[in-house]
Amino acid sequence: MSAGRIIIVGGGATGVILAAHLLREDTAGLRVTIIERRAQIGRGIAYDTDEPDHILNTRAGSMSAYADDPEHFWRWLQSNAPSLPDAVCPDAFCFVRRGLFGLYLDALVTDWLPTQGDGRLEVLQGEVTSLKTSEFGVAVELATGELHIGHAAVLATGHPVPAYGPQSPYISPWQCSSDTIGTDDPVLILGTGLSMVDSVFQLARQGHSGPITALSRRGLLPRPHQRTKPLKIDAADVPFGTELSYLTHWFRQTARWRIEHGADWRDVIDGIRPHIQSIWQSLPLEARQRFLRHARSFWEVHRHRIPPESNARLSTMIAEGRLRILAGRLLATEPTAMGHRARIRHRDSRREEQLDIVRVIDCTGILRPQESCDDGLSAQLIARGLARRDALNIGLDVDDGCALIDPSGRSVPRLYAAGPVTRSRFWEITAVPDIRVQAAMLAARLRTQLSGGNNRTAAQNTTAG
Protein backbone atom coordinates (compact mmCIF):
# COMPACT_ATOMS: atom_id res chain seq x y z
CA MET A 1 0.00 0.00 0.00
CA SER A 2 1.30 3.45 -0.85
CA ALA A 3 1.84 6.01 1.87
CA GLY A 4 -0.95 8.43 2.64
CA ARG A 5 -2.16 10.80 5.33
CA ILE A 6 -5.41 10.67 7.29
CA ILE A 7 -6.45 13.79 9.21
CA ILE A 8 -8.58 13.18 12.30
CA VAL A 9 -10.45 16.22 13.61
CA GLY A 10 -10.83 15.60 17.33
CA GLY A 11 -8.38 13.94 19.68
CA GLY A 12 -10.65 12.49 22.33
CA ALA A 13 -11.16 8.77 22.87
CA THR A 14 -12.66 8.19 19.41
CA GLY A 15 -9.90 10.02 17.56
CA VAL A 16 -7.09 8.31 19.46
CA ILE A 17 -8.59 4.83 19.16
CA LEU A 18 -9.09 5.35 15.41
CA ALA A 19 -5.50 6.55 15.02
CA ALA A 20 -4.25 3.47 16.84
CA HIS A 21 -6.26 1.17 14.57
CA LEU A 22 -4.93 2.93 11.48
CA LEU A 23 -1.29 2.86 12.55
CA ARG A 24 -1.01 -0.59 14.16
CA GLU A 25 -1.99 -2.41 10.95
CA ASP A 26 0.09 -0.40 8.49
CA THR A 27 3.65 -1.14 7.45
CA ALA A 28 3.91 1.06 4.36
CA GLY A 29 4.23 4.54 5.79
CA LEU A 30 0.65 5.57 6.49
CA ARG A 31 0.65 8.80 8.48
CA VAL A 32 -2.03 10.25 10.73
CA THR A 33 -2.56 13.82 11.94
CA ILE A 34 -4.79 14.46 14.95
CA ILE A 35 -6.04 18.02 15.39
CA GLU A 36 -7.42 18.66 18.88
CA ARG A 37 -8.56 21.83 20.64
CA ARG A 38 -7.28 20.71 24.03
CA ALA A 39 -3.67 20.60 25.11
CA GLN A 40 -3.76 16.81 25.43
CA ILE A 41 -5.18 14.06 23.30
CA GLY A 42 -7.08 11.08 24.64
CA ARG A 43 -9.07 13.08 27.16
CA GLY A 44 -12.09 14.62 25.48
CA ILE A 45 -14.97 15.32 27.86
CA ALA A 46 -15.18 11.88 29.40
CA TYR A 47 -11.60 11.34 30.55
CA ASP A 48 -10.34 14.87 31.18
CA THR A 49 -10.84 14.56 34.91
CA ASP A 50 -8.71 14.03 37.98
CA GLU A 51 -11.74 13.56 40.21
CA PRO A 52 -11.27 10.34 42.19
CA ASP A 53 -15.04 9.82 42.23
CA HIS A 54 -15.38 9.94 38.45
CA ILE A 55 -15.36 6.20 37.85
CA LEU A 56 -15.58 4.24 34.62
CA ASN A 57 -19.05 2.79 34.23
CA THR A 58 -17.65 -0.20 32.36
CA ARG A 59 -15.49 -2.85 33.99
CA ALA A 60 -11.78 -2.70 33.26
CA GLY A 61 -11.88 -6.01 31.44
CA SER A 62 -14.15 -4.53 28.75
CA MET A 63 -12.27 -1.27 28.11
CA SER A 64 -9.57 -2.37 25.70
CA ALA A 65 -9.11 -0.15 22.65
CA TYR A 66 -8.89 -3.30 20.53
CA ALA A 67 -11.73 -5.81 20.16
CA ASP A 68 -9.23 -8.43 18.96
CA ASP A 69 -7.13 -7.91 22.10
CA PRO A 70 -9.77 -7.60 24.85
CA GLU A 71 -7.25 -7.65 27.72
CA HIS A 72 -5.11 -4.79 26.40
CA PHE A 73 -6.33 -2.20 28.94
CA TRP A 74 -6.30 -4.77 31.76
CA ARG A 75 -2.63 -5.63 31.03
CA TRP A 76 -1.77 -1.94 30.94
CA LEU A 77 -3.37 -1.49 34.36
CA GLN A 78 -1.43 -4.39 35.79
CA SER A 79 1.91 -3.24 34.39
CA ASN A 80 1.40 0.35 35.60
CA ALA A 81 -0.06 -0.44 39.01
CA PRO A 82 3.28 0.12 40.85
CA SER A 83 3.51 3.72 39.63
CA LEU A 84 -0.23 4.40 39.80
CA PRO A 85 -1.51 3.14 43.16
CA ASP A 86 -5.14 3.80 42.29
CA ALA A 87 -4.71 1.55 39.23
CA VAL A 88 -4.73 -1.53 41.45
CA CYS A 89 -7.64 -3.86 40.63
CA PRO A 90 -8.45 -7.18 42.26
CA ASP A 91 -9.70 -8.60 38.96
CA ALA A 92 -10.94 -7.56 35.52
CA PHE A 93 -14.41 -6.80 36.90
CA CYS A 94 -13.09 -3.75 38.77
CA PHE A 95 -14.04 -0.16 37.98
CA VAL A 96 -11.24 2.41 37.96
CA ARG A 97 -11.32 6.18 37.78
CA ARG A 98 -11.78 7.73 34.35
CA GLY A 99 -8.56 9.72 34.48
CA LEU A 100 -6.62 6.46 34.35
CA PHE A 101 -8.24 5.59 31.06
CA GLY A 102 -7.09 8.94 29.73
CA LEU A 103 -3.53 7.96 30.64
CA TYR A 104 -4.04 4.64 28.86
CA LEU A 105 -5.14 6.44 25.70
CA ASP A 106 -2.00 8.57 25.91
CA ALA A 107 0.11 5.42 26.11
CA LEU A 108 -1.83 3.80 23.28
CA VAL A 109 -0.19 5.95 20.59
CA THR A 110 3.30 6.61 21.98
CA ASP A 111 4.90 4.16 19.53
CA TRP A 112 3.98 6.46 16.64
CA LEU A 113 4.79 9.89 18.10
CA PRO A 114 7.91 11.73 16.86
CA THR A 115 9.51 11.96 20.32
CA GLN A 116 8.97 8.35 21.38
CA GLY A 117 8.16 6.35 18.27
CA ASP A 118 8.43 6.26 14.50
CA GLY A 119 6.92 9.70 13.93
CA ARG A 120 3.95 8.59 11.85
CA LEU A 121 1.51 10.32 14.22
CA GLU A 122 1.42 14.12 14.26
CA VAL A 123 -0.59 15.86 16.99
CA LEU A 124 -1.61 19.49 16.54
CA GLN A 125 -3.47 21.72 18.97
CA GLY A 126 -5.85 24.04 17.21
CA GLU A 127 -9.34 24.85 15.98
CA VAL A 128 -10.38 23.60 12.55
CA THR A 129 -12.29 26.34 10.74
CA SER A 130 -12.52 24.95 7.23
CA LEU A 131 -12.46 21.57 5.52
CA LYS A 132 -12.45 21.32 1.75
CA THR A 133 -12.29 18.41 -0.65
CA SER A 134 -11.26 17.62 -4.18
CA GLU A 135 -10.97 14.50 -6.30
CA PHE A 136 -7.56 13.85 -4.85
CA GLY A 137 -7.65 14.84 -1.18
CA VAL A 138 -8.70 17.18 1.59
CA ALA A 139 -7.46 20.53 2.86
CA VAL A 140 -7.95 21.38 6.52
CA GLU A 141 -7.49 24.97 7.66
CA LEU A 142 -6.94 26.03 11.26
CA ALA A 143 -7.95 29.27 12.94
CA THR A 144 -4.30 30.34 12.72
CA GLY A 145 -4.46 30.10 8.93
CA GLU A 146 -2.31 26.96 8.76
CA LEU A 147 -3.29 24.57 5.98
CA HIS A 148 -2.88 20.81 6.32
CA ILE A 149 -3.28 18.42 3.41
CA GLY A 150 -4.39 14.80 3.54
CA HIS A 151 -5.98 12.05 1.52
CA ALA A 152 -9.07 11.80 3.76
CA ALA A 153 -10.47 13.42 6.90
CA VAL A 154 -12.50 12.02 9.78
CA LEU A 155 -14.69 14.06 12.13
CA ALA A 156 -14.28 12.64 15.62
CA THR A 157 -15.62 15.65 17.47
CA GLY A 158 -17.32 13.73 20.29
CA HIS A 159 -20.26 14.77 22.41
CA PRO A 160 -22.00 18.11 21.85
CA VAL A 161 -21.51 20.57 24.68
CA PRO A 162 -23.98 23.45 24.92
CA ALA A 163 -22.62 26.88 25.78
CA TYR A 164 -24.27 28.97 28.50
CA GLY A 165 -23.90 32.68 29.03
CA PRO A 166 -22.41 34.14 32.23
CA GLN A 167 -25.84 35.24 33.49
CA SER A 168 -27.48 31.89 32.91
CA PRO A 169 -28.30 29.69 35.91
CA TYR A 170 -27.27 26.69 33.82
CA ILE A 171 -23.85 25.06 33.87
CA SER A 172 -22.60 21.82 32.39
CA PRO A 173 -21.57 18.88 34.61
CA TRP A 174 -17.95 19.64 33.66
CA GLN A 175 -18.24 23.02 35.40
CA CYS A 176 -19.43 21.48 38.64
CA SER A 177 -16.75 22.86 40.96
CA SER A 178 -16.41 24.97 44.09
CA ASP A 179 -15.69 27.94 41.80
CA THR A 180 -19.24 27.83 40.45
CA ILE A 181 -21.22 26.27 43.33
CA GLY A 182 -20.92 27.35 46.97
CA THR A 183 -20.88 24.89 49.86
CA ASP A 184 -24.45 25.66 50.95
CA ASP A 185 -25.94 26.45 47.56
CA PRO A 186 -29.18 24.62 46.71
CA VAL A 187 -28.72 22.89 43.37
CA LEU A 188 -31.09 21.49 40.75
CA ILE A 189 -29.73 18.81 38.44
CA LEU A 190 -31.58 18.13 35.19
CA GLY A 191 -31.24 14.44 34.40
CA THR A 192 -30.88 11.39 36.64
CA GLY A 193 -28.37 9.38 34.63
CA LEU A 194 -24.62 8.83 34.78
CA SER A 195 -23.65 12.50 34.51
CA MET A 196 -25.90 13.27 37.46
CA VAL A 197 -24.11 10.63 39.52
CA ASP A 198 -20.73 12.15 38.65
CA SER A 199 -21.93 15.65 39.57
CA VAL A 200 -23.40 14.56 42.91
CA PHE A 201 -20.24 12.72 43.92
CA GLN A 202 -18.01 15.62 42.89
CA LEU A 203 -20.11 18.05 44.94
CA ALA A 204 -19.96 15.72 47.94
CA ARG A 205 -16.18 15.41 47.71
CA GLN A 206 -15.91 19.22 47.64
CA GLY A 207 -17.83 19.41 50.91
CA HIS A 208 -21.10 20.62 49.46
CA SER A 209 -23.86 20.39 52.09
CA GLY A 210 -26.74 22.25 50.41
CA PRO A 211 -29.86 20.48 49.12
CA ILE A 212 -29.56 18.70 45.78
CA THR A 213 -32.61 17.85 43.69
CA ALA A 214 -32.25 15.70 40.55
CA LEU A 215 -35.13 15.92 38.09
CA SER A 216 -35.93 13.88 35.02
CA ARG A 217 -39.07 13.01 33.14
CA ARG A 218 -39.37 9.58 34.76
CA GLY A 219 -36.97 9.89 37.69
CA LEU A 220 -35.16 6.66 36.72
CA LEU A 221 -31.70 5.92 38.11
CA PRO A 222 -29.00 3.80 36.44
CA ARG A 223 -29.12 0.18 37.55
CA PRO A 224 -26.04 -1.31 39.22
CA HIS A 225 -23.61 -3.69 37.56
CA GLN A 226 -23.34 -7.29 38.67
CA ARG A 227 -21.17 -10.12 37.51
CA THR A 228 -22.96 -11.55 34.52
CA LYS A 229 -22.66 -14.17 31.84
CA PRO A 230 -23.97 -12.65 28.59
CA LEU A 231 -26.66 -14.74 26.97
CA LYS A 232 -25.62 -16.04 23.56
CA ILE A 233 -28.25 -14.67 21.20
CA ASP A 234 -28.16 -15.75 17.58
CA ALA A 235 -29.04 -13.13 14.97
CA ALA A 236 -31.68 -15.51 13.62
CA ASP A 237 -33.54 -15.24 16.94
CA VAL A 238 -33.71 -11.43 16.90
CA PRO A 239 -36.94 -10.00 15.42
CA PHE A 240 -35.30 -7.50 13.09
CA GLY A 241 -37.63 -5.12 11.28
CA THR A 242 -40.65 -5.73 13.49
CA GLU A 243 -42.79 -3.14 15.21
CA LEU A 244 -41.19 -1.44 18.21
CA SER A 245 -43.95 -2.83 20.45
CA TYR A 246 -43.23 -6.40 19.34
CA LEU A 247 -39.49 -5.90 19.75
CA THR A 248 -40.05 -4.57 23.28
CA HIS A 249 -42.31 -7.53 24.10
CA TRP A 250 -39.71 -9.98 22.79
CA PHE A 251 -37.00 -8.36 24.86
CA ARG A 252 -39.05 -8.36 28.07
CA GLN A 253 -40.11 -11.96 27.50
CA THR A 254 -36.50 -13.04 26.98
CA ALA A 255 -35.39 -11.25 30.14
CA ARG A 256 -38.25 -12.80 32.11
CA TRP A 257 -37.32 -16.27 30.84
CA ARG A 258 -33.71 -15.69 31.87
CA ILE A 259 -34.74 -14.63 35.37
CA GLU A 260 -37.05 -17.64 35.75
CA HIS A 261 -34.06 -19.87 35.03
CA GLY A 262 -32.06 -18.34 37.85
CA ALA A 263 -29.97 -15.90 35.83
CA ASP A 264 -30.14 -12.12 35.48
CA TRP A 265 -31.74 -9.60 33.14
CA ARG A 266 -28.28 -8.12 32.64
CA ASP A 267 -27.32 -11.31 30.77
CA VAL A 268 -29.91 -10.41 28.12
CA ILE A 269 -28.83 -6.76 27.87
CA ASP A 270 -25.19 -7.79 27.43
CA GLY A 271 -26.10 -10.63 25.09
CA ILE A 272 -28.09 -8.42 22.75
CA ARG A 273 -25.40 -5.76 22.60
CA PRO A 274 -23.68 -7.14 19.44
CA HIS A 275 -27.01 -6.84 17.62
CA ILE A 276 -28.07 -3.37 18.80
CA GLN A 277 -26.85 -1.45 15.78
CA SER A 278 -28.50 -3.90 13.38
CA ILE A 279 -31.75 -3.72 15.34
CA TRP A 280 -31.62 0.08 15.29
CA GLN A 281 -31.00 0.23 11.57
CA SER A 282 -33.84 -2.22 10.89
CA LEU A 283 -36.36 0.11 12.57
CA PRO A 284 -38.21 2.59 10.36
CA LEU A 285 -37.71 6.27 11.12
CA GLU A 286 -41.05 6.60 12.90
CA ALA A 287 -40.15 3.72 15.25
CA ARG A 288 -36.79 5.29 16.07
CA GLN A 289 -38.53 8.56 16.87
CA ARG A 290 -40.98 6.78 19.18
CA PHE A 291 -38.13 4.98 20.88
CA LEU A 292 -36.39 8.28 21.61
CA ARG A 293 -39.59 9.75 23.01
CA HIS A 294 -40.91 6.84 25.04
CA ALA A 295 -38.40 4.01 25.55
CA ARG A 296 -34.94 5.58 25.60
CA SER A 297 -34.84 6.31 29.34
CA PHE A 298 -35.89 2.75 30.21
CA TRP A 299 -33.24 1.32 27.91
CA GLU A 300 -30.43 3.58 29.08
CA VAL A 301 -30.81 2.96 32.83
CA HIS A 302 -30.52 -0.78 32.16
CA ARG A 303 -27.87 -0.60 29.47
CA HIS A 304 -25.60 2.13 30.94
CA ARG A 305 -25.13 0.88 34.48
CA ILE A 306 -23.05 2.08 37.43
CA PRO A 307 -20.52 0.24 39.62
CA PRO A 308 -22.02 -1.46 42.69
CA GLU A 309 -19.99 0.81 44.98
CA SER A 310 -21.40 3.90 43.30
CA ASN A 311 -24.92 2.55 43.57
CA ALA A 312 -24.51 1.92 47.31
CA ARG A 313 -23.15 5.43 47.86
CA LEU A 314 -25.95 7.02 45.85
CA SER A 315 -28.57 5.05 47.79
CA THR A 316 -27.06 6.26 51.08
CA MET A 317 -27.20 9.89 49.98
CA ILE A 318 -30.86 9.50 49.02
CA ALA A 319 -31.71 7.75 52.31
CA GLU A 320 -29.98 10.50 54.29
CA GLY A 321 -31.92 13.21 52.47
CA ARG A 322 -28.83 14.72 50.85
CA LEU A 323 -30.20 13.96 47.39
CA ARG A 324 -33.82 14.01 46.23
CA ILE A 325 -34.94 12.34 43.00
CA LEU A 326 -38.02 13.74 41.26
CA ALA A 327 -39.98 12.58 38.22
CA GLY A 328 -41.36 15.59 36.46
CA ARG A 329 -40.67 18.55 34.23
CA LEU A 330 -38.95 21.89 34.65
CA LEU A 331 -41.45 24.51 33.54
CA ALA A 332 -39.37 27.66 33.98
CA THR A 333 -36.65 29.43 35.94
CA GLU A 334 -36.68 33.07 36.96
CA PRO A 335 -34.08 35.21 38.75
CA THR A 336 -34.49 36.10 42.43
CA ALA A 337 -32.48 38.20 44.86
CA MET A 338 -30.62 35.10 46.09
CA GLY A 339 -30.33 33.19 42.83
CA HIS A 340 -33.13 31.61 40.81
CA ARG A 341 -36.52 30.03 41.33
CA ALA A 342 -37.35 26.85 39.46
CA ARG A 343 -40.94 25.86 38.76
CA ILE A 344 -41.42 22.09 38.51
CA ARG A 345 -44.45 19.97 37.64
CA HIS A 346 -44.48 16.50 39.21
CA ARG A 347 -45.11 13.66 36.77
CA ASP A 348 -47.73 11.65 38.66
CA SER A 349 -49.67 14.19 40.68
CA ARG A 350 -49.28 17.08 38.21
CA ARG A 351 -48.64 19.19 41.28
CA GLU A 352 -46.41 22.22 40.79
CA GLU A 353 -43.53 22.97 43.11
CA GLN A 354 -41.18 25.93 43.37
CA LEU A 355 -37.53 25.50 44.32
CA ASP A 356 -35.13 28.28 45.27
CA ILE A 357 -31.79 27.36 43.75
CA VAL A 358 -28.48 28.90 42.82
CA ARG A 359 -27.47 26.65 39.92
CA VAL A 360 -29.00 24.23 37.42
CA ILE A 361 -26.56 21.53 36.32
CA ASP A 362 -27.53 20.30 32.86
CA CYS A 363 -27.07 16.52 32.86
CA THR A 364 -29.68 15.81 30.20
CA GLY A 365 -27.23 13.88 28.05
CA ILE A 366 -25.97 14.00 24.49
CA LEU A 367 -29.24 13.79 22.57
CA ARG A 368 -29.86 17.42 21.74
CA PRO A 369 -31.11 19.04 18.54
CA GLN A 370 -28.12 19.03 16.23
CA GLU A 371 -28.44 22.69 15.22
CA SER A 372 -28.19 23.73 18.87
CA CYS A 373 -24.77 22.07 19.12
CA ASP A 374 -23.33 22.55 15.63
CA ASP A 375 -19.74 23.65 16.02
CA GLY A 376 -18.37 25.99 13.38
CA LEU A 377 -16.99 23.13 11.30
CA SER A 378 -20.21 21.10 11.18
CA ALA A 379 -22.24 24.17 10.26
CA GLN A 380 -19.76 25.03 7.53
CA LEU A 381 -19.86 21.54 6.04
CA ILE A 382 -23.65 21.62 6.03
CA ALA A 383 -23.72 25.09 4.45
CA ARG A 384 -21.30 24.01 1.72
CA GLY A 385 -23.28 20.89 0.86
CA LEU A 386 -20.69 18.43 2.18
CA ALA A 387 -22.86 17.12 5.01
CA ARG A 388 -26.42 17.10 6.29
CA ARG A 389 -28.11 16.62 9.61
CA ASP A 390 -29.61 13.19 10.13
CA ALA A 391 -33.37 12.60 9.99
CA LEU A 392 -33.57 12.40 13.81
CA ASN A 393 -31.67 15.69 14.11
CA ILE A 394 -29.21 14.30 16.69
CA GLY A 395 -26.02 14.17 14.63
CA LEU A 396 -24.59 14.17 11.13
CA ASP A 397 -25.87 11.72 8.54
CA VAL A 398 -23.40 9.00 7.51
CA ASP A 399 -23.58 5.82 5.47
CA ASP A 400 -22.87 2.34 6.83
CA GLY A 401 -19.17 2.89 6.21
CA CYS A 402 -19.12 6.22 8.14
CA ALA A 403 -18.81 8.47 5.07
CA LEU A 404 -20.66 11.78 5.39
CA ILE A 405 -23.84 12.06 3.33
CA ASP A 406 -24.58 15.26 1.41
CA PRO A 407 -28.01 16.92 1.03
CA SER A 408 -28.74 14.90 -2.13
CA GLY A 409 -28.22 11.63 -0.27
CA ARG A 410 -24.86 10.75 -1.78
CA SER A 411 -21.82 9.65 0.22
CA VAL A 412 -19.08 12.26 0.18
CA PRO A 413 -15.71 10.88 -0.94
CA ARG A 414 -12.85 11.34 1.56
CA LEU A 415 -14.98 12.76 4.38
CA TYR A 416 -15.93 10.50 7.28
CA ALA A 417 -17.21 10.70 10.84
CA ALA A 418 -16.73 8.46 13.86
CA GLY A 419 -17.95 8.15 17.42
CA PRO A 420 -20.92 9.97 18.99
CA VAL A 421 -21.47 12.28 16.01
CA THR A 422 -22.67 9.16 14.11
CA ARG A 423 -25.20 8.11 16.76
CA SER A 424 -28.21 8.52 14.50
CA ARG A 425 -26.89 5.78 12.19
CA PHE A 426 -25.41 3.47 14.82
CA TRP A 427 -27.17 4.50 18.08
CA GLU A 428 -24.88 2.57 20.46
CA ILE A 429 -21.67 4.39 19.61
CA THR A 430 -20.73 6.28 22.76
CA ALA A 431 -18.96 3.56 24.76
CA VAL A 432 -15.44 2.25 24.10
CA PRO A 433 -16.54 -1.35 23.31
CA ASP A 434 -18.65 0.04 20.46
CA ILE A 435 -16.23 2.73 19.31
CA ARG A 436 -13.37 0.24 18.93
CA VAL A 437 -15.43 -1.92 16.56
CA GLN A 438 -16.34 1.11 14.47
CA ALA A 439 -12.70 2.26 14.49
CA ALA A 440 -11.51 -1.11 13.19
CA MET A 441 -14.09 -1.04 10.39
CA LEU A 442 -13.34 2.54 9.38
CA ALA A 443 -9.57 2.01 9.52
CA ALA A 444 -9.93 -0.94 7.14
CA ARG A 445 -12.05 1.14 4.77
CA LEU A 446 -9.57 4.01 4.78
CA ARG A 447 -6.63 1.70 4.12
CA THR A 448 -8.52 0.17 1.20
CA GLN A 449 -9.28 3.61 -0.19
CA LEU A 450 -5.66 4.68 0.05
CA SER A 451 -4.33 1.50 -1.52
CA GLY A 452 -6.43 2.15 -4.62
CA GLY A 453 -6.04 5.92 -4.68
CA ASN A 454 -3.99 8.25 -6.80
CA ASN A 455 -0.43 8.72 -5.53
CA ARG A 456 -0.14 12.35 -6.55
CA THR A 457 0.18 14.62 -3.56
CA ALA A 458 -2.98 16.20 -2.30
CA ALA A 459 -1.08 19.46 -2.01
CA GLN A 460 -0.87 19.66 -5.77
CA ASN A 461 -4.45 18.64 -6.44
CA THR A 462 -6.66 19.84 -3.61
CA THR A 463 -8.79 22.78 -4.65
CA ALA A 464 -11.03 25.14 -2.75
CA GLY A 465 -14.08 23.33 -4.12
N, C-alpha and C positions, 0 to 999 in steps of 0.2 A: 504494500500500500504506500502511495506517495505521501509525503509530509503535508500537513495542513494545519490550520489554526481554528479552534472553536472558541468563541467568546461567550462567556457565561455572565449574564447581568444579574448579580445578586450572589453574595458569598455566604449565605446562611447554610443551614444543614443541607438543603436540597442542592445548592450550587456546589458545595464541597463534595458531597457524595457522588454527584454526577461527574465532577472532575476526576475523582478517584477511579470511577468505572471506565472513563475514557482512557486514562493514562496507564492503568494497570494491565490492560490487554494489548497495548500497542507497542510494537518494537521497531517502527519505521519512522520515528521522528514526529509523531503527532504532538502538537503544542496546544496548550489551553491557557486562556487569559480569563481570570476572574476579576470583575469590576464590582466593588462593594463600597457602600457609603460609609460603613463603620471602619474603625481603625483595625479591627481584627476580623478574619474570616471564621466561619464555623459557628458563630454565635447566633446571629439573627435575633429574633425576639425571644425564642424559646430558651436558649441556652446562654444568653448574655446576663447571667445572674450569679452572684456570689452568696445569695441567701441560702443558709443551710436548710431552711424549711421548704425550699423549692425542689421537690423531689420528682424524679422521673415517674410517670404513671404507667410505664411499661417495665417489666422485669429486665434485669441486666442481660439475661440469657437470650432476650429477643431483640436487642438493640444493635446488633452488628450492622455495619454499613453494607455488608455483602450477604445476599441470600444464599450464595453457594459456600459461604464460610460463616455459619451462624454463630460460632463461638469467638469471632474476632474481637468484639468488644469485651467479652468476658475474659479472654486471655490478656488483653491490654490492662484491664483492671487488676488482674492478678500480678502481672509483671511490674505494675507501678504502685502497688499497695504500699511498699516500704517508704516511698517518698510522698505518698498522698494517704495519710492515715484514714481519712474519711472514705477512701476507696475500698476499704476492707469489706468483703461480703462473705457471709457464711456459705452461700451456694448461689447458683445462677438465678434463683427465684428472687434475689434481693432487689431492693429499689434504692438507687443512689441519687445524690443530688444532681440537678441538671447541669450545674457548672462543670462537673466532671466530664459529662458527655461533650461539652464544648471543648475541653482539653483533648479529648479523644479525637474529635474532628480535626483539631490542629495537627495532631500527630499523624492523622490519616494520609496527609499529602506531603509530609516533609521530604519524602524520597524524590520528589519532583521539583522542589523549590531550588532557586539558584544557589542559596547559601548552604544548603544541606544535602542537595540531591543533584539530579542531572540537569536542572534548569528548564525543564519542559513546561513548568507551571509558572506563569507570571501573575502576580497579584497586584492590583491597582486600587487605590482608594480614590473614589470620586463619584460624581453624579452623572449618569448618562442622560443626555438631553435630546439626542437624536439617534435614530437607527435607520439606515437606508440600505436598500438592496439593489443588486443588479443580477444579470445572468450568471456572473462569475463569483460573487461574494457579497459581503456585507461591510458597511462602514459605520462604526460606532463613534459618536462624538461626545466628549465630556463637557461639563460646564466650563472647564478651563480653556476649551477650544481644541484640546488634543484630539487627534483622529486616530482610531485604531482599526486595522483592517483584518478581516478574517474570512473564512470560507462559509461559516454559518454562525448564527447567534441563538442563544437560548435564554429566555426570560425565566429567571428563578427568583422572583421578587418576593415570594413568601406571603405571609398573612397581611391583609389590609389593616392599616392602623389609622383610625380617624383622628383628625386634628381638632383640638378644642381651643377656643380663645382664652385669654387670661382672665376674663370676667365670668367665664362659664363655671357652673358648679361641677361640671363633669371632668373627670380625669380618667386616663387609661389605667389598667392594673399594673402597668410598668412604671407608673408615677406614684405608686402607693408607698410613700416614704414619710418619715417624720418631717421632711421639709414642706410637704403639702398637707399633711393631716396631723393635727395636734393630739396630744395624749388623751384628752377628754372629749374630743370632737365626736358628735354623733354622726354616723356614716350610713349611707344607703348604698348597697351594692345591687346593681342590675345584673341578674343572672345567678344561677345556683349551680353552675358546673365547675369544671376544673380550675378555671381562672379565679373564680370566687374563692375556692379553697386556698389557692396560693395567696390571694390578697389577705384573707383572714389570718392565715398563719404568719404572714409578714408583719401585719399590724400587731399581733400578739407578741411577736419577738421584740418589737420596738417598744413594748410597754404600753400599748394603747389600752385604755380601760373604759372608753366611752361605749355607748350602745351601738351595735352593728345589726342592721336589718338587711337580709338578702331577699330579693324579690325576683320571681320569675313567673311566667304565665301559669305553670303547673306546680311550682315549688318542689320539683324533683331534684334529689341529690344523686351524685354518682355512686354507683354500687361498689362495694369493696372487691378487690381481687381475692381469689383463693387459688390454691394449687389445683390445677385442672388437667384433664386429659382430653384434648380436642376430639370431638366426634368426627370420624371419617365420613364425610358426606360426598357421595359421587355426584358429578354434574348431572347425570341422568335422573337423579332423584329430586333435583331442584326445579320447581315449577316456573321456569323462565317464561316471560311474556304474558303471564296471567294477570288478572286484576289485582290491584294492591290489596283489596280485602281478602282475596283468596291466598295471596302470598303471606299476609299477616296471620291468617288462620293456620296455614301450613307450618309456619314458624312456631307459633304458640303450641300447636299440637305436638311438634317434634320436641320442644323443650319439656312439655308435660310428660311425654313418654320417657324422656331421659331421667326426669326426676323420679318417676314411678319405679324406675329400675335402679334406684339408689345412687344416681350420679348427680350432676349439677347442671343448671341451665347455662352456666358459663361454657360448658363443653360444646353446646350447640352454637353459641355466639362465636367461639374461637374456631369451631369446625366449619362454619359457613363463611368465614373471612376470606378464603381464597376465591370465593364465588361472588363476592359483594359487587365488584365492578361490573361483572357480566350481568348480574341481576339488575343493577341500576340502569345499564345501557339497554336492557330488554324492556324496560318500562316506557310507555308512551309519555310524552311531555306532561300531559294532564295528570298522570299518576305521580310523576316526580313532584309536581307542584303541590299535590295533595299531601304527599309524604312530608314535604318541608313544612306545610302548615299544621298538620295534625299528628304525625308520627315521629318526627325527627327527635323531639325531646325524649320520648320513651326509648328510642333506639340508642341515643347517645349516652344516657345514664347507665345503660347496660353494656354498651360497647366500650366506652372510654371510662374505665374504672380507676379507682384510687387504691394506693397501698393500704393494707389492713391497719398499719400504724396510724396513717393519716385519718382513716375512717374512725378509729377509736378516739383520736384527739378531737375530731370535729364533733362527734357525738357528745363528748364531755363538755365542750364549749356550749352546745345547745342546751344540755341538761342544766348547766350552771347559769343559764340566762345571759351569757355573754354574746350569744349569736341567736337571732330570731329568723326563721325561714317563713316566708309568706308566699302564697300562691295568689297572684293577682296582676294588676296592671298599673303602671305609673301613668296618671292622667296629666299631670303638669307639675312644674316647679316654679316658684316665684321667690324673688329676693326678700329677705327680712333684715332687720337690724343686726341680727346675730349670725346670719348665714343665708339659709334658704328653707323654704317650706315645700315639702313634697306631698302631693295629693294622690292617694292610692285607692284603688277599688279592689276589694277582696273578690277572689274568683267565685267562691261558693255562695257567700251570703249577699254579694253585691254591695255590701256595706262600704262606705267611703271612710278613709282614715287620713289624718294629716300628721306628718312627721316633720319636726324641726331638725334639720341636718346642716352640716357644714359642707360635706362633699358627697358626690355621687360617683362611685367607681363603676365604670362601664365594662362589665364582664359578659356582655351579650354574645360574644363569640365572633367567628370569622365570616358568618353568612350575612353580609350587608349588601345593599344595592351597589352594583359595581361602579356606577357613576359617582357615588359618594366617596369612593376610595381610589378612583383612578389617579395614579401618580402621573407626573408629566409625560413620562415615556408611553404609558398605555394610552393616554388620551391622544398623544401625537400619532401613534400607530393607527388608532381608530380613525382619526381625522384624515390620515393620508391613504386610507383604504387598504392598509396592510393587516388589519385585525378587525374583529367585531366582538361585541359583548355576546355572551351565550344567551340562549333562549330563557334561562332561569334568572338572568341578570345577577349572577353571583361570581362571575369570573370572565376570562377570555375564552372564546370558542376555539377548540383545537380538534384535530382529527384523531383517529385511534393511535396514530404514531406520534402524537404531540405537536404536529405542525400547526401553526396558526392558520385560521380560516378567515378569508377576507369577506367583505359584505356580499359578494356574489355567491359565496358558498364554496369557493375553491381553496385548496390548501396552498399556502404561500411557501414557495421554495426558499430554503435556507433560514427560515425563521421558525423557532420552536418555543415551547413553554414547558415547564416542569414544576412539580410540587403543587402547593395549594392553589395557585392561580388557575390550575386545570381542573378544579374540583367539580365543575358542572359536568364534565365528560366522565370523570372517574370516581367522583364522590369521595370514596375512602382514599385520600391521598394527602393526609396531613401528618400521619405517623411514620416513623422511620421504617418499620417493616413493609409499608406500602411504597414509600418513596424509593427504597433501594431496588425494588422490582421494576419500577418505572425507569429509574436511572439506568439499569442494565439494558432494558429494551431500547431506550433512546440512544445510549452510547453505541449499541450495535447498529442502529439505523444511521447514525452520523458517520460511523466508520465505513459503512457500506456506501454512503453518499460520497465520501471523500475518495474512496478507492476507485470510483467510476467517474470522478469529476475531472474538470480541466485543470492542468497543472500550471497554467499561467497565473501569475500573482494577482491576487485580488486588488492590490494597489494600482495595477495598471488598468484594471477593467471595471472596478466599481464606479458607478456613476451616482449622481444625486437623485436618481429616479424615484 
